[in-house]
Amino acid sequence: MELSSRIDQVMSSSEALRINAAKQSERVSAQFSSDLETALQYENEGTINEIVQPVSKDATADEQVPSWVAPGYSFDPTAPRKPNMREFMQALSNTTVEKLLNDPNPEYQQITRLASELLYGVVGSNEDTRDWSMIMGSGDIVKAARQATAEMYAPFVDVVLIKDDAGSLTQQIATINDADGNILRSLTGGVDYVRETLENFGATSASIPEDLTSRIVVDDFSDTILDALVNFKSQYEGEALAMVADPDAAASTADFLSDRASA
């Protein structure tokens, strides 16, 4: 199985865990451990050598190996690589993966999902052109990874029209796209999940179109997604000034949401 396929499977499991966590905490905890062990085991199998090739060691090379490189994993200073799951999780948590496996703290589950998302999820089948040496050398790895992702995609939110065979509009969904208009991901889930997804792709308030509400013409567009996008635009990085600067836009949005609530 190709590495990208295996990563997609691990990420799908992680997303399923997120959705069911509130009601099925015991099952989530067990599944979390299983998924993480599978991911780490997979990294230690032969496929990992396709990413991390052994290099001859000498004193000079050892001095150039970053501190985040885990023992037993090779690193060529002349051809720097991105961290693997183990290395990235340990850099995010300041603890070992083994401790993550043995601690049921939900915060550690979040670290695992975040690591998977920033390393692989936001990339998908695209080429990862981010500068991982810069990211891992940053004082805020998460912020640096998100900023690098923003530079890679210049992401923006769009509302996609879905039509039936007769050409009639049947549905609208919100998506996050790259600068060329390619859909990177559809936006689903709760408010917190939508916000986190946008942040992981490096989106800012400027990524949300000014005419967002006017683009929505179907009655059954998700109120949760709409609220998440409106809140993200007005609140991201304290940008509540966006609405203050344009009171007509604020009034329009308020009227739109009010009409939907009373419909």
C-alpha atoms as one frame of an Amber mdcrd trajectory, in Angstrom:
protein
   0.000   0.000   0.000   1.320   3.437  -0.904   2.261   5.769   1.937  -0.286
   8.392   0.870  -3.102   5.826   0.999  -2.072   4.679   4.462  -1.903   8.282
   5.681  -5.405   8.922   4.322  -6.674   5.912   6.270  -5.057   7.089   9.506
  -6.450  10.575   9.030  -9.933   9.242   8.292  -9.805   7.284  11.529  -8.651
  10.396  13.389 -11.547  12.425  12.000 -13.998   9.699  12.985 -12.580   9.812
  16.497 -13.128  13.538  16.649 -16.786  13.251  15.638 -17.645  10.549  18.140
 -15.467  11.659  21.059 -18.158  13.369  23.107 -20.459  10.350  23.308 -18.072
   7.439  23.117 -14.993   8.445  25.110 -13.924   4.896  26.055 -14.101   3.645
  22.491 -12.284   6.749  21.276  -9.463   6.237  23.746  -8.964   2.646  22.638
  -9.185   3.508  18.945  -6.823   6.440  19.401  -4.150   4.153  20.809  -4.693
   1.656  18.018  -4.457   4.266  15.263  -1.376   5.877  16.740   0.392   2.552
  17.210  -0.461   1.619  13.610   0.898   4.911  12.282   4.118   4.614  14.245
   4.556   0.977  13.323   4.086   1.875   9.678   6.773   4.518   9.937   9.211
   1.904  11.222   8.505  -0.468   8.316  10.306  -0.471   4.996   8.238   2.299
   3.420   9.726   4.922   5.707  13.058   4.381   3.983  11.544   5.914   0.858
  11.389   9.192   2.784  14.317   8.922   5.167  17.297   7.430   3.380  20.269
   6.291   5.462  23.310   8.512   5.209  26.922   7.947   6.115  27.683   9.463
   9.501  30.570  11.684  10.403  31.166  14.246  13.130  30.357  17.203  10.899
  27.049  15.707   9.752  26.034  14.877  13.323  26.596  18.477  14.343  24.195
  19.608  11.613  21.372  17.247  12.540  18.489  19.207  14.129  17.550  18.375
  17.696  14.040  17.330  16.648  15.295  14.319  14.659  14.374  11.211  16.636
  17.068   8.636  17.513  17.245   5.911  14.894  16.046   8.127  12.047  18.497
   9.401   9.461  18.789  13.012   8.366  20.860  14.353   5.501  21.799  18.018
   6.142  22.402  18.480   2.417  18.832  17.394   1.642  16.676  18.302   4.673
  13.404  16.424   5.095  10.152  17.126   6.866   9.620  15.464  10.262   7.717
  12.204  10.502   4.727  11.693  12.791   6.819  10.640  15.778   9.148  13.614
  15.499   6.414  16.159  14.908   4.224  14.895  17.746   7.156  15.013  20.140
   8.035  18.534  19.017   4.423  19.656  19.575   4.000  17.968  22.950   7.516
  18.187  24.412   7.163  14.575  25.462   7.692  11.119  23.976   5.255   9.261
  21.771   5.304   6.411  24.269   3.929   8.739  26.920   1.237   9.897  24.516
   0.171   6.303  24.025  -0.088   5.682  27.752  -1.832   8.917  28.733  -5.599
   9.149  28.022  -5.549  12.945  28.304  -7.751  14.309  25.468  -5.134  16.996
  24.878  -2.763  14.344  23.599  -5.397  13.061  21.197  -5.641  16.593  19.867
  -1.866  16.692  19.413  -2.026  13.531  17.333  -4.777  14.891  15.104  -3.007
  18.232  14.736   0.295  16.588  13.814  -1.382  14.390  11.203  -3.302  17.319
   9.766  -0.360  19.726   9.513   2.048  17.117   8.159  -0.199  15.331   5.694
  -3.847  16.387   5.811  -3.444  19.880   4.387  -1.153  18.528   1.677  -3.305
  15.698   0.357  -2.078  14.650  -3.074  -0.292  17.962  -3.659   3.449  18.553
  -3.441   4.592  19.825  -0.065   6.717  22.878  -0.854   6.865  24.227   2.712
  10.243  25.004   4.285  10.302  22.501   7.123  13.703  23.592   8.365  12.243
  27.033   8.950   9.070  25.608  10.482  10.854  23.303  12.921  13.293  26.058
  13.868  10.478  28.438  14.711   9.524  29.341  18.241   5.892  28.506  17.372
   5.816  25.412  15.173   2.044  25.356  14.673   1.884  29.012  13.663   4.864
  28.616  11.328   3.372  25.516   9.667   0.060  27.280   9.134   1.736  30.368
   7.692   3.803  28.201   5.354   0.626  26.428   4.249  -0.976  29.797   3.544
   2.004  30.733   1.375   1.715  27.419  -0.457  -1.992  27.793  -1.263  -3.178
  31.399  -0.783  -6.430  29.788   0.420  -9.903  31.251   0.076 -13.402  30.058
   0.899 -15.939  29.465  -1.857 -19.547  28.279  -2.023 -19.912  25.497  -4.583
 -23.145  24.894  -6.478 -24.253  21.289  -6.910 -26.790  20.590  -9.653 -28.721
  17.514 -10.726 -28.700  16.012 -14.222 -31.400  18.448 -15.285 -29.251  21.383
 -14.277 -31.327  22.345 -11.257 -29.539  23.571  -8.154 -29.849  20.952  -5.416
 -27.226  21.896  -2.851 -24.508  24.349  -1.887 -21.423  23.504   0.131 -18.607
  25.630   1.480 -15.104  24.707   0.372 -11.596  25.945   0.933  -9.721  26.389
  -2.340  -6.218  27.248  -3.467  -5.297  30.320  -5.509  -6.054  28.459  -8.736
  -9.548  27.570  -7.582  -8.794  23.914  -6.893 -10.880  22.558  -4.028  -8.651
  21.574  -1.134 -11.422  20.435   1.193 -15.144  20.816   1.822 -15.964  22.470
   5.133 -18.063  20.243   7.373 -18.560  19.564  11.074 -19.012  21.893  14.014
 -17.929  25.475  14.524 -14.678  24.555  16.281 -13.727  22.005  13.633 -14.375
  24.469  10.793 -12.268  27.115  12.539  -9.416  24.688  13.108  -9.556  23.511
   9.490  -9.380  27.071   8.214  -6.492  27.876  10.532  -4.554  24.757   9.529
  -4.786  25.770   5.870  -3.496  29.206   6.831  -6.759  31.026   6.140  -7.425
  34.446   7.656 -10.450  36.716   7.720  -9.412  37.897   4.254  -9.978  34.340
   2.991 -13.729  34.664   3.599 -15.504  36.515   0.762 -17.238  39.770   1.613
 -20.351  38.618  -0.249 -20.509  35.226   1.467 -24.119  35.458   2.595 -25.366
  36.721  -0.755 -23.889  33.665  -2.468 -26.105  31.333  -0.451 -29.425  30.830
  -2.214 -30.596  27.457  -0.877 -32.687  27.273   2.288 -30.963  24.211   3.698
 -27.390  25.514   3.724 -25.849  24.518   7.057 -26.454  27.197   9.687 -23.518
  25.790  11.644 -21.117  26.233   8.730 -22.448  29.708   7.994 -22.095  30.774
  11.632 -18.570  29.348  11.725 -17.522  31.286   8.622 -19.118  34.552   9.728
 -17.546  34.247  13.187 -14.153  33.352  11.724 -14.201  36.404   9.489 -15.116
  38.802  12.276 -13.141  37.287  15.146  -9.961  35.762  13.696  -6.969  37.476
  15.261  -9.296  39.927  17.004 -10.618  41.295  13.739 -14.030  42.325  15.020
 -13.118  45.680  13.431 -14.005  44.178  10.056 -17.708  44.584  10.771 -17.304
  47.901  12.584 -15.557  49.342   9.547 -18.515  48.334   7.379 -21.751  48.723
   9.377 -23.869  48.072   6.274 -22.211  44.665   5.852 -22.747  43.904   9.528
 -26.420  44.836   9.300 -26.814  42.771   6.143 -25.300  39.707   7.793 -27.438
  40.131  10.912 -30.593  40.452   8.804 -29.626  37.397   6.764 -29.096  35.222
   9.824 -32.301  36.529  11.402 -34.318  35.701   8.300 -32.901  32.162   8.235
 -33.736  31.666  11.897 -37.338  32.731  11.383 -37.821  30.831   8.140
